[in-house]
Amino acid sequence: MGASFLHIVSVFSIFLVFSVPWAASHSLTDNFLNCLSYRQNPSYPIHPAIYTPNDSSFSNVLNSYIRNRRFMTSTTPKPVVIITALHESHVQATVVCARYHMLELKTRSGGHDYEGQSYVSNNQFVLLDMFNLRCITFDHESETAWVQAGATLGELYHGIANNSKILAFPAGVCPTIGTGGHFSGGGYGNLMRKYGLSVDNIIDAHLVDVNGRILDRKSMGEDLFWAIRGGGGASFGVILQWRIKLVAVPETVTYFKVGRTIEEGATGIVHRWMHIAHKLPEELFIRVQPQVVPAGDHKTVNVSFIALYLGSAEQLLPLMERLFPELELRPEDCREMSWVETTLLWADFPSGTPVSTLLNRTGTPAYGKFKSDYVRNYITKKGLNQIWRKMMEVEKVIMQWNPYGEMMSRIPETATPFPHRSGVKFLIQYIVVWFEDGEEASEKYKGLVRSMYEFMTPFVTNLPRESFLNYRDLEIGNTTDAYRTYSGARVYGMKYFKDNFERLVRVKTAVDPVDFFRNLQSVPPNTWHLDTNNDKN
């Protein structure tokens, strides 16, 4: 999209903000729909993209991208209108009309927001669903790609593999995650020790701002471009697409997954992993995943060591023997394959699953609650044994420990809003998933993960207790419309962004001072300082 076209679209959008007629006799929803009709580009009618509660398919459209059944109940607030944008002009119209008619806007790309903030609000809201905008366009000469926000990671990985056997992109392991939200929150995966996060490999973006203008990197400016790469795009606008720089991988890589129980010496192996995982060559990423399993008439903790190595098994085995002999990795543990084939194994698909499975956008939703932590200091063997005992007490909580180091340590904390860089040993994700319906079951399982999280307090970062935005957790702090203050937002802002929070606030104030783009954990404008409520946080 050329700069001159962007300018024309921007001017047209600003004009319409102030020229949409107000139909006082209609309901708020009718006024909004009339606005969309008036605002649409005649070449791209918006009517086929509109769903209201009166439409028989409304619930199916709403639920199709809800990945967490906690937000699929009869009491979950529903949007007044769903817009399944078929063209970028539909996004512009939705932003302009929602703002004009004072409706809250939620934007969903893949539906994986852990707290449903991309599709749930207690206010009257419009859901802008991006799943139709999922084109991926590759430029072979520059080894880059434009990826629309509704594309999933699986679609991206499949597309890359169809174009090259020696290119990849550093992002997550769940193939149904939408790139719009994943990239804007940071985006990490098993290539991060060599290539950093997703946001470290984004070189341009198109965004619809609060005035309905389509901006690229040049027209939005470096501050806003900085903010949307790790600061959460939903605080600043609607991401339309990203331009990403693809990265090099060997034609053959190696994957392994081996398990060790406590009785098989897992504690000593994990203790060694903790001291060397962040120092290993950047081509090697080894995740540790402890979980409780039955062992005859008792329970134990089994620790899975799951790895990607950018090289052959012949290269990996002597490296492991030299640097991590405690794991006793054997040739039969190692599986050589293409990079794209490993993405299926990391997503827990069985061996032999066809690569085309990555194009499947659906899944079976479950109930879930998730939390995150960062570890900067080593945990003793005594501490590990305490953690295993606590895990056997709560039983249902799984943890994933993801090592940092190498490229993650070389990129400055201020390069993007994502600050968890040098000094981090590993990231923890806490996971509890259940299938029982009802509030009682929900409180039970959420209580288990809270208990595990609180127990881990002595072992993780503090002041602030750092958290990962992609693993959104409203329990670390949030705001409401009734009580929205800067200091309240700073509670969670410092945990997600550390000192980068202040710069994010300045950017937010410059581009969205009225706080149109918001959620319970959005970046606030500094006008929140003027809130008349008593500040209690």
Secondary structure, 3 states (H helix, E strand, C coil): CCHHHHHHHHHHHHHHHCCCCCCCCCCHHHHHHHHHHHHCCCCCCCHHHEECCCCCCHHHHHHCCCCEHHHCCCCCCCCCEEEECCCHHHHHHHHHHHHHCCCEEEEECCCCCCCCCCCCCCCCEEEEECCCCCCEEEECCCCEEEEECCCEHHHHHHHHHHHCCCEECCCCCCCCCEHHHHHHCCCCCCCHHHHCCCHHHEEEEEEECCCCCEECHHHHCHHHHHHHCCCCHHHCCEEEEEEEECEECCCCEEEEEEEEEHHHCHHHHHHHHHHHCCCCCCCEEEEEEEEEEEECCEEEEEEEEEEEECCCHHHHHHHHHHHCHHHCCCHHHCEEECHHHHHHHHCCCCCCCCHHHHHCCCCCCEEEEEEEEEECCCCCHHHHHHHHHHHHHHCCCEEEEEECCCHHHHCCCCCCCCCCCCCCCEEEEEEEEECCCCHHHHHHHHHHHHHHHHHCHHHCCCCCCCCCHHHCCHHHCCCECCECCHHHHHHHHHHHHCCHHHHHHHHHHHHCCCCCCCCCCCCCCHHHHHCCCCCCC
